[in-house]
Amino acid sequence: MALRVSDNRRYLIHGNGKPFFYLGDTAWELIHRLKREEADLYLRDRAQKGFTVIQAVVLAEQNGLREPNAYGDLPLHDEDPAHPNEAYFQHVDWIVRRANALGLYVGLLPTWGDKVHRMWGAGPEIFTPDNAEPYGEFLGRRYRGSHIIWILGGDRPVETNRHLEIWRALAAGLRKGDGGTHLITYHPMGWMSSADKLHAEPWLDFNMIQSGHSRRNAPNYELISRDYQRVPIKPCMDGEPCYEDHPVNWREENGYFSDYDVRKAAYWALFAGAHGHTYGAQPIWQMWAPPRPKVSIVRRSWREALALPGAAQMRHVKELMLPRVRRLPDQDLLPSDAGSEGEHIRATRDEHGRWALVYLPVGQPVSIDTGKLRARTLNVSWLDPRSGTRHKASTCRASGVMGFAPPSSGLGQDWVLILEDSRAS
């Protein structure tokens, strides 16, 4: 079923109006590196864990034009976008069909950004404003009936008019080929947003930031809040936060991002106004297994990384947020300072004031101005983001600023406070 942007321009919906929660997984090298039986194992695992979107690349980052896929096929003849290799694209077809059959959309990048703007990596730059549109039309026509979200970019900024014209041409080709069936977004470079240069582009349906891997506690909520306030209104999300099992700032001595780090990134972004969120793991984005060379430091194979705890915990994020798509970020619920770094508290509420959610990254006590809610009596409960268990605490009368203390506190002891109008239960 095709997706579209909701009438209030804040989230995504199915064609029948049912809300869609974008819970992505970063699998950039899926098409390029895995055999079909391997891809099937990966896709089934992600479907079982509640993911809804798999982000993968057609012309891949890791020497994708010159290193063949698992079946020995290159994507293009003579590295020419006008001459796609049918054998390679039959494998792309299989990946898309299998993902769709499992209920997964494919966030499909027509190309990684180095084929437009090399900067680093293998490249080469093969796209021009003239050949990008027919390539886009080829893809749009081929996957018109599939469950696809187009993702342009690929870790690159738009720095020149030529870059902009190439991406515009590619978007125009996709629209021409698929008749506007699918949404389009743009994956930017680290600590940037698609909105920085593209917000006014009519083909950009929703914005994407990349908060990246440079440090712990990167305040992705700042970028999301900025995009949330832009005019015209467009949905926004973090399409590449810190990856689980990735070395912090690419240096082993800094330690590795954990499930705790990826949880914080998810709740911070969503409570700041994001419509969805993407998870990632260091071994999985590159589909690493021996004897393949590693990109940066990798501690386990992609198969082993399927069991990393952060991936399973993303289901709890989706289950909490999907019924609550009509929400507003509201830091005014916090009468005192929200804190910074790893102790930053983030709050969101129902647009009609019937409920509120507050994320406490270190399980710290919190004061809430319940006068911001339209409820006389509140049901108070706590969600454990590690297990998904919900603990009902009490029912109390809403009476201005009130204090709440979660079941535990400290590093790794994050909690979500849930306040609900008792009349709605």
Buried (B, 14 or more C-beta within 10 A) or exposed (E): EEBBBBEEEBBBBEEEEEBBBBBBBBBBBBBBBBEEEBBBBBBBBBBEBBBBBBBBBBBBBBEBBEEBBBEEBBBBEEBEBEEBBEBBBEBBBBBBBBBBEBEBBBBBBBBBBBBBBEBEBBBEBBBBBEBBBBBBBBBBBBBBEBBBBBBBBBBBBBEEEBBBBBBBBBBBBBBBBBEBBBBBBBBBBBBBBBBBBBBEBEBBBBBBBBBBBEBBBBBBBBBBBBBBEBEEEBBBBBBBBBBBBBBBEEEEEEEBBBBBBBBBBBBBBBBBBBBBBBBBBBBBBBBBBEEBEEBBEBBBBBBBBBEBEBBBBBBBBBBBBBEBBEBBBBBEBBBEEBBEEBEBBBBBBBEEBBBBBBBBBBBBEBBBBBBBBEBEEBBBBBBBBBEBEBEEBEEBEBEEEBEBBBEEBEEBBBBBBBBBBBEEE
